[in-house]
Amino acid sequence: MNTDAGGGRPAPALAVVGATGAVGTVLLPILSQRADVWGEIRLIASARSAGRVLGVRGADTEVMALTEDAFDGFGPGDVVIFLTPREVSARWVPVVTARGCVAVDRSGAFRMDPEVPLVVPEINPTAARVRPRGVVAGPGCATLSMIGAVGALHAEYGLAALSVSSYQAASAAGRAGVDVLRKQLALVAGTALGEQPGDVRRAVGEETGPFPAPLVLNVVPWVGDLAEDGWSSEELSLRAETRRLLALPELPVAVTCVRVPVVTGHSMTVHARFEREVSAATAHELLAAAPGVVLVDDPATGEFPTPADAVGTDPVWVGRVRRSLDDVRSLEFFVSGDNLRKGAALNAAQIAELVAAEL
Amino acid sequence: MNTDAGGGRPAPALAVVGATGAVGTVLLPILSQRADVWGEIRLIASARSAGRVLGVRGADTEVMALTEDAFDGFGPGDVVIFLTPREVSARWVPVVTARGCVAVDRSGAFRMDPEVPLVVPEINPTAARVRPRGVVAGPGCATLSMIGAVGALHAEYGLAALSVSSYQAASAAGRAGVDVLRKQLALVAGTALGEQPGDVRRAVGEETGPFPAPLVLNVVPWVGDLAEDGWSSEELSLRAETRRLLALPELPVAVTCVRVPVVTGHSMTVHARFEREVSAATAHELLAAAPGVVLVDDPATGEFPTPADAVGTDPVWVGRVRRSLDDVRSLEFFVSGDNLRKGAALNAAQIAELVAAEL
């Protein structure tokens, strides 16, 4: 922790590990825009990106290589955000917690550890206070795209079951995902592809990057790794994270995750069944008042959420809110949110601020 | 009906109204490929397209303008397929049924008429035999993309509830839908669009064609017209058609329809709850044996349905078949089917053949 020459409680230092990646690139402007609660902000990345100079809070900041030395001077009261792959987080989070820092990790490395709170500040902020391992985890971007809306409705009606289908963007697979989608767009623009069997697949060839099939002019019903019984890791994570966040360990969650040719912005259809009778009018009021959520729901004037509108914005957009025709206890709705902002960088920043406020 | 010089039962004549549209263009090769049960095949379209010469069964055929005279010589025992918008069907179907022809209509004009059977030959073929008004209707392309799989599972397990989300292609909105998607693809190829708030919407401008928002690098949670309480006509149709086809008038159907930037090929996630316990293994066997369905389900080797693979093929592709983790009576799966073939032209041809076989 940096000393504060003025006396009193010094501002905590913040380190960002993974500062040059797809999510880090989004986090730095967010740190510049939000209330400045930090002392030093240190940027850390892989050795390959070390030495780059990035702007944060208006100051040029040189990126340090991820080594033990990068955390010199950090200790109790300081916070380290990890925007790194699971393996990197698993290796380096213990290094900073051993120094007494609090780690905020957005990878899957610690999300299911019962001694690591899983936190979305709009949903369960107090959970961040109890962190036996010195780690707070954020959920995945798919969960974050719908949990704000689902949580607001759950608080009123009591959630009984969820059925969700996703429309997930390329950038959640990192810069490589965006690059391959853009390459594929260039291949199909100006052609008549997409009308004959396999023509898109032949044109794209093996250039599918992190995706298991061509993404342009296509949708790909697979996100993540293969888990048991035909489930994808993304589907199981969304179910497990939703249960943890809402403290509903037995909640039935049916989910199918699908990748769509969108650069940034995850969307989801949600069919939610509650314990109590719902009304569309009250649901609209609850969603309009929910933190981190913006209600966009007037189909008569073309108002509904789309990822192209939600990209680059902080809240999750919610619309198409209807009471189910066959069940007075169920609602249908559609959400779109920026998978790099609330789905990753913003949620991490919010958790770090929450931790800093009570350190 | 044409006379058959060889004596015996003459082959029925077939007229195709709307022969030059997006669906008609797909139907003519289908008629050339399938068993030839027809006498004369007459092609009819709007006055604007009259005089064009199209090939069907290897013969050049001049397109006639849609007038009363176009049906000269047609009478009892002949069949007229309508691939026309609702208003055109509503106006012209009665003209041909007054002559004693059977009309096969794929528009929404007659789908909910209790005196008009709604038919998918793999699901309810015998329903086509009772047609008090001389009309047989086919359902919409969204329903057709999943009903084959749902019907096969229903026959074994007894369907109790459906929750479906769609990923619908541009060509279901006709040639104008495809054209505008291709224009938008050209606008975004080679750019960095899709990463800043509203940048795709600004680039596309008002060029959204039949869609209420830009489709490229986007998904649009709206298909059809505005119905009551925030529902779209497409969502209500899918529910009503599914209930009629399966003869389950009270079936709970939760549905959200979404347009995606795919040229041709509707996809859907399906969460289906049944009366009886299901097993994934048996579900796989049922789907593999179901007519009009092909099972593509081996995620370990990248095998799952996508619209880019299903386009131009007859069957609906089904994969990602899993038993729900929280309910032994529920299955999750994903389907992709060509919305112009089984979703429109092929289903109409199959109904016409069914009718011809028992005339």
Interface residues (C-beta under 8 A of the other chain):
Chain A: A161 S163 S165 Y167 S171 V178 R182 L185 A186 V188 A189 G190 L193 G194 E195 Q196 P197 G198 D199 V200 R201 P212 A213 P214 L217 N218 V219 V220 P221 W222 L226 D229 G230 W231 S232 R239 E250 L251 P252 V253 A254 V255 T256 V258 V260 P261 V262 V263 T264 S267 T269 H271 A280 D297 P299 A300 G302 F304 P305 T306 P307 A308 D309 V311 G312 T313 G319 R320 V321 R322 R323 S324 L325 D326 D327 S330 E332 F334 S336
Chain B: A161 S163 S165 Y167 S171 V178 R182 L185 A186 V188 A189 G190 L193 G194 E195 Q196 P197 G198 D199 V200 R201 P212 A213 P214 L217 N218 V219 V220 P221 W222 L226 D229 G230 W231 S232 R239 E250 L251 P252 V253 A254 V255 T256 V258 V260 P261 V262 V263 T264 S267 T269 H271 A280 D297 P299 A300 G302 F304 P305 T306 P307 A308 D309 V311 G312 T313 G319 R320 V321 R322 R323 S324 L325 D326 D327 S330 E332 F334 S336
